[in-house]
Amino acid sequence: MELYWAGKDITRYVNILSCVHRDYSSGRADSVELVLDDAAAWYRWGPKEDDEVRVVSDGDDTGTMFLDTVIPDGDRFRIIATALRRDAARKCWKSYENTTIDALFGACAAECRMKAALWGVDGALAYRYILRQNEGAAAFLNRVGCMEGALVKAYGGAIRAVGLEAAQAMKPAAALKITTEQSGIRYERRMKSKLGVLTVKTPGAEVSARDGTAEEGNSEIVTRVPAGGPAEAGRWARGLLRMRNRQAEEISMETELNTAMTAMVRVDVTGETDMAGRWIVDSAEHDLIDKRTRTRLLRVTDSVE
C-alpha cells in the first residue's frame, strides 16, 4: 500500500491500521477513511484542511482526495478525505443564462478549485435560464445531471458528468455467475416503485417519457424543472425517468477484495436466477486492509422512451 500526502509518498513514516475506500457513481462524494497510529509522528506533517491525499493498493487508486476530518483517539486517529474540496459545499443562489452544460460545469468546478469533464454528454446542450437554489456547486451539478440522465461524481480533482446511456452501453468489465446457493448476495426487486410515465409540465411545454417495463397506472407529473420548450422538457423527462427507474432492482454482495469493481463499471450476471442480465456498479467499498469488497449493482435501464 502506498499513501501519498501532498504529492509525497509517506508510507514508510506511518502505520496504517485500517483503510477503506468508498467509490460512488453519483449523489455522494468518494472517500477514503484511514486509521493510523503514532499521532505525534503524524502531526509533525502539519496536516490541514484540503491537503491532498491519495492511496494506491492492490490495483485500487483513490485518485486525489482532500483532507476533510481528523479525529484523534488516544495514540490513534482517524482521517477522512473526500474527492470534493470543502468549497463544493458552499451554498448560494445564482442564475445562469444563455449557457451550455460544458460552460456550466466549468464555472461550478472552478468555484470549487477543481476541473470539469464530460463523457457521453453533449457539451453543447444549451440552457436559456437555469437557477441554482441555495445549493452547493456539487449538489447543483448533481441535480442538473439527474435531469440530463447523467451520473455526476468527482475523481482526480475533477467534477465529471457521465451519460448513463453511454455508461450502460460500455462493454462489460466483468462477468459474474450467481447461483441460488451462493452466500453474501442480496437481491432486491421493487418493480412497483417504477414509473410507467413521467411528465415534465411547465408553462412552456408538457412532454411525457414512458417505460414499458413498469406497471400500468404508475405515473408522475414534475413541475419543478424550468424547461423552456418541448425539446428540453422531453430530454429532462427521459433523464429523470431513467434515473428513477434504475433504482428498482439492485444486487448487494460482499466478496474477497476485487478492485476491478469500480463505480460505473458494466457487469454481466449469468446463472438461472432472476438476477441474470446486464448491470452497472453503483457503488463499491474496498477494505484494503481486511481485503474485502462490498458492491452495489443496479440493473441496466434501456426501456425509457
C-alpha positions as CSV (number, residue, x, y, z in Angstrom):
1,M,0.0,0.0,0.0
2,E,1.2,3.5,-0.9
3,L,0.0,6.6,0.9
4,Y,0.7,10.0,-0.7
5,W,0.3,13.2,1.2
6,A,0.5,16.5,-0.7
7,G,2.2,14.5,-3.5
8,K,4.8,12.9,-1.3
9,D,5.0,9.1,-0.6
10,I,4.8,8.9,3.2
11,T,4.1,5.2,3.5
12,R,7.2,4.3,5.4
13,Y,6.6,7.0,8.0
14,V,3.1,5.8,9.1
15,N,1.5,2.7,10.3
16,I,-1.8,2.1,8.6
17,L,-4.2,0.1,10.8
18,S,-7.3,0.5,8.6
19,C,-8.0,1.8,5.1
20,V,-11.5,1.8,3.4
21,H,-12.1,3.4,0.0
22,R,-15.7,4.2,-0.9
23,D,-16.5,4.7,-4.6
24,Y,-19.9,6.1,-5.7
25,S,-21.3,6.7,-9.1
26,S,-23.2,9.8,-8.1
27,G,-25.0,11.5,-5.3
28,R,-22.2,11.1,-2.7
29,A,-18.5,12.1,-2.8
30,D,-16.0,9.3,-2.9
31,S,-14.0,9.0,0.3
32,V,-11.0,7.2,1.9
33,E,-11.0,6.6,5.6
34,L,-7.7,5.7,7.3
35,V,-6.9,4.8,10.9
36,L,-3.2,5.5,11.8
37,D,-1.3,5.1,15.0
38,D,1.6,7.2,16.4
39,A,-0.4,10.5,16.3
40,A,2.7,12.5,17.4
41,A,4.6,11.5,14.3
42,W,1.6,12.2,12.1
43,Y,1.1,15.8,13.4
44,R,4.7,16.6,12.5
45,W,3.5,16.7,8.9
46,G,1.2,19.6,9.9
47,P,-2.0,18.3,8.2
48,K,-4.5,20.9,7.3
49,E,-7.9,21.1,5.6
50,D,-7.9,20.3,1.9
51,D,-4.4,18.7,1.9
52,E,-4.2,16.2,-1.0
53,V,-4.4,12.6,0.0
54,R,-4.1,9.5,-2.3
55,V,-3.9,5.8,-1.6
56,V,-2.8,3.2,-4.2
57,S,-3.1,-0.5,-3.3
58,D,-3.8,-3.8,-5.0
59,G,-4.8,-2.1,-8.3
60,D,-7.1,0.4,-6.5
61,D,-6.3,4.1,-6.8
62,T,-8.4,6.6,-4.9
63,G,-7.2,9.4,-7.1
64,T,-6.5,12.8,-5.5
65,M,-8.7,13.4,-2.4
66,F,-8.8,16.2,0.0
67,L,-8.5,16.1,3.8
68,D,-11.8,16.7,5.4
69,T,-11.7,15.4,9.0
70,V,-9.1,14.3,11.6
71,I,-10.4,12.6,14.7
72,P,-7.9,11.8,17.5
73,D,-8.4,8.7,19.6
74,G,-5.6,8.3,22.1
75,D,-2.4,7.5,20.1
76,R,-4.5,6.6,17.1
77,F,-6.5,8.9,14.9
78,R,-9.0,8.6,12.0
79,I,-8.6,10.5,8.8
80,I,-11.4,11.1,6.3
81,A,-10.6,12.6,2.9
82,T,-13.1,13.1,0.1
83,A,-13.0,13.6,-3.6
84,L,-14.5,17.1,-3.2
85,R,-12.9,20.2,-1.7
86,R,-14.8,21.9,1.1
87,D,-15.6,24.7,-1.4
88,A,-18.0,22.4,-3.1
89,A,-20.5,22.6,-0.2
90,R,-20.7,26.4,-0.2
91,K,-24.3,27.3,-0.9
92,C,-25.7,30.3,-2.8
93,W,-28.5,31.5,-5.1
94,K,-27.4,32.1,-8.6
95,S,-28.9,32.2,-12.1
96,Y,-27.2,31.1,-15.3
97,E,-28.5,32.5,-18.6
98,N,-27.7,31.5,-22.2
99,T,-25.1,29.0,-21.3
100,T,-24.1,25.4,-22.2
101,I,-23.7,22.4,-19.9
102,D,-20.0,22.4,-20.7
103,A,-19.7,26.1,-19.5
104,L,-22.0,25.4,-16.5
105,F,-19.8,22.5,-15.3
106,G,-16.6,24.5,-15.9
107,A,-17.9,27.5,-13.9
108,C,-19.1,25.5,-10.9
109,A,-16.0,23.3,-10.9
110,A,-13.7,26.4,-10.9
111,E,-15.7,27.7,-7.9
112,C,-14.5,24.5,-6.1
113,R,-11.0,25.0,-7.3
114,M,-11.4,21.8,-9.4
115,K,-11.6,20.9,-13.1
116,A,-14.6,19.7,-15.1
117,A,-15.1,16.9,-17.6
118,L,-18.0,15.4,-19.6
119,W,-18.2,11.9,-21.1
120,G,-21.2,10.7,-23.0
121,V,-22.8,14.1,-22.6
122,D,-23.2,16.7,-25.3
123,G,-21.3,19.7,-24.0
124,A,-23.2,22.0,-26.4
125,L,-26.6,21.3,-24.6
126,A,-27.9,24.8,-24.1
127,Y,-29.8,26.4,-21.2
128,R,-31.7,29.7,-21.7
129,Y,-32.1,30.0,-18.0
130,I,-31.4,27.8,-15.0
131,L,-31.5,28.7,-11.3
132,R,-29.2,27.4,-8.5
133,Q,-31.4,27.3,-5.5
134,N,-29.2,27.9,-2.4
135,E,-27.2,24.8,-3.3
136,G,-23.5,23.9,-3.1
137,A,-21.9,23.7,-6.5
138,A,-21.6,19.9,-6.4
139,A,-25.3,19.4,-5.3
140,F,-26.4,21.8,-8.1
141,L,-24.5,20.0,-10.7
142,N,-25.8,16.6,-9.5
143,R,-29.4,17.9,-9.9
144,V,-28.7,19.1,-13.4
145,G,-27.0,15.8,-14.1
146,C,-30.1,13.9,-13.0
147,M,-32.3,15.9,-15.3
148,E,-29.9,15.1,-18.2
149,G,-29.7,11.4,-17.3
150,A,-26.1,11.8,-16.3
151,L,-24.1,10.5,-13.3
152,V,-22.1,13.2,-11.6
153,K,-19.1,12.4,-9.5
154,A,-15.7,13.8,-8.5
155,Y,-12.5,12.0,-9.2
156,G,-8.9,13.0,-9.5
157,G,-9.5,16.7,-8.8
158,A,-12.3,17.0,-11.4
159,I,-16.1,17.0,-11.3
160,R,-17.3,14.7,-14.0
161,A,-20.6,14.1,-15.7
162,V,-21.0,10.6,-17.3
163,G,-24.0,10.0,-19.5
164,L,-25.9,7.0,-18.1
165,E,-26.8,5.7,-21.6
166,A,-23.2,5.8,-22.6
167,A,-22.0,4.1,-19.4
168,Q,-24.6,1.3,-19.8
169,A,-23.6,0.8,-23.4
170,M,-20.0,0.0,-22.4
171,K,-18.6,-3.5,-22.8
172,P,-18.8,-5.5,-19.6
173,A,-15.7,-5.3,-17.5
174,A,-16.7,-8.4,-15.5
175,A,-18.9,-11.4,-15.8
176,L,-20.4,-13.0,-12.6
177,K,-22.1,-16.3,-12.4
178,I,-24.6,-16.2,-9.5
179,T,-26.4,-19.3,-8.2
180,T,-29.1,-19.7,-5.5
181,E,-26.6,-21.5,-3.3
182,Q,-24.1,-18.5,-3.1
183,S,-23.9,-16.6,0.2
184,G,-23.1,-12.9,0.7
185,I,-25.5,-11.9,-2.0
186,R,-28.8,-10.0,-1.6
187,Y,-31.2,-9.3,-4.5
188,E,-33.9,-6.7,-4.1
189,R,-36.7,-6.2,-6.7
190,R,-39.1,-3.2,-6.2
191,M,-41.0,-3.2,-9.5
192,K,-43.9,-1.3,-8.0
193,S,-41.7,1.7,-7.5
194,K,-41.1,2.0,-11.2
195,L,-43.0,4.8,-13.1
196,G,-44.6,4.0,-16.4
197,V,-45.0,7.6,-17.3
198,L,-43.2,10.7,-16.1
199,T,-44.4,14.1,-17.5
200,V,-42.5,17.4,-17.3
201,K,-45.1,20.2,-17.3
202,T,-44.2,23.9,-17.3
203,P,-45.8,27.0,-18.8
204,G,-43.7,26.5,-21.9
205,A,-44.1,22.7,-22.5
206,E,-45.7,19.4,-21.5
207,V,-43.9,16.3,-22.6
208,S,-44.0,12.7,-21.3
209,A,-41.4,9.9,-21.2
210,R,-42.5,6.2,-20.9
211,D,-41.1,3.0,-19.6
212,G,-42.9,-0.1,-20.9
213,T,-41.4,-2.4,-18.2
214,A,-43.3,-0.6,-15.4
215,E,-46.7,-1.5,-14.1
216,E,-49.6,0.3,-15.8
217,G,-51.0,3.3,-13.9
218,N,-47.8,4.4,-12.2
219,S,-47.2,8.0,-13.3
220,E,-45.9,11.3,-12.0
221,I,-46.0,14.9,-13.1
222,V,-42.9,17.1,-12.5
223,T,-43.4,20.8,-12.4
224,R,-40.3,21.9,-10.6
225,V,-37.9,21.9,-13.6
226,P,-37.5,25.1,-15.7
227,A,-37.9,23.6,-19.2
228,G,-38.3,26.3,-21.7
229,G,-39.6,24.3,-24.6
230,P,-40.7,20.8,-25.7
231,A,-37.1,19.6,-26.6
232,E,-35.8,20.4,-23.2
233,A,-38.9,19.1,-21.4
234,G,-38.7,15.8,-23.3
235,R,-35.0,15.4,-22.6
236,W,-35.4,16.0,-18.9
237,A,-38.5,13.7,-18.7
238,R,-36.4,10.9,-20.1
239,G,-33.4,11.6,-17.9
240,L,-35.5,11.9,-14.7
241,L,-37.4,8.7,-15.5
242,R,-34.3,6.7,-16.3
243,M,-32.6,7.9,-13.1
244,R,-35.8,7.0,-11.1
245,N,-36.5,3.6,-12.5
246,R,-32.9,2.3,-12.4
247,Q,-33.3,2.1,-8.6
248,A,-36.0,-0.7,-8.9
249,E,-33.6,-3.6,-8.9
250,E,-30.3,-4.0,-7.0
251,I,-27.8,-6.6,-6.1
252,S,-25.6,-6.2,-3.0
253,M,-22.7,-8.5,-2.4
254,E,-19.6,-9.0,-0.3
255,T,-16.6,-10.7,-1.7
256,E,-12.9,-11.0,-1.4
257,L,-11.1,-7.8,-2.4
258,N,-11.9,-7.1,-6.1
259,T,-10.6,-3.6,-7.0
260,A,-11.9,-4.1,-10.6
261,M,-15.4,-3.4,-9.3
262,T,-15.5,0.4,-9.6
263,A,-18.4,2.8,-9.9
264,M,-20.0,2.8,-13.4
265,V,-18.3,-0.4,-14.5
266,R,-20.6,-2.7,-16.5
267,V,-21.2,-6.2,-15.3
268,D,-22.9,-9.2,-16.9
269,V,-24.6,-11.6,-14.5
270,T,-25.3,-15.2,-15.6
271,G,-27.0,-18.1,-13.9
272,E,-30.5,-19.4,-13.6
273,T,-31.9,-16.8,-11.3
274,D,-33.8,-13.5,-11.7
275,M,-30.5,-11.7,-11.4
276,A,-29.3,-12.8,-14.8
277,G,-28.7,-9.8,-17.2
278,R,-26.8,-6.6,-17.5
279,W,-25.9,-4.5,-14.5
280,I,-23.8,-1.4,-13.7
281,V,-21.8,-0.8,-10.5
282,D,-23.5,1.9,-8.4
283,S,-21.1,1.8,-5.5
284,A,-18.1,-0.2,-4.3
285,E,-16.4,-0.2,-0.9
286,H,-12.9,-1.7,-0.7
287,D,-11.4,-2.6,2.7
288,L,-7.8,-2.5,1.7
289,I,-6.5,-4.0,5.0
290,D,-9.1,-6.8,5.5
291,K,-9.1,-7.4,1.8
292,R,-12.9,-7.3,1.3
293,T,-15.2,-5.6,-1.2
294,R,-18.8,-4.7,-0.9
295,T,-20.6,-3.8,-4.1
296,R,-24.0,-2.5,-5.1
297,L,-25.2,-3.0,-8.6
298,L,-28.2,-1.6,-10.4
299,R,-30.0,-3.2,-13.4
300,V,-29.3,-1.6,-16.8
301,T,-32.3,0.5,-17.8
302,D,-32.7,1.0,-21.5
303,S,-36.5,0.8,-21.9
304,V,-37.2,4.6,-21.4
305,E,-38.6,6.4,-24.5
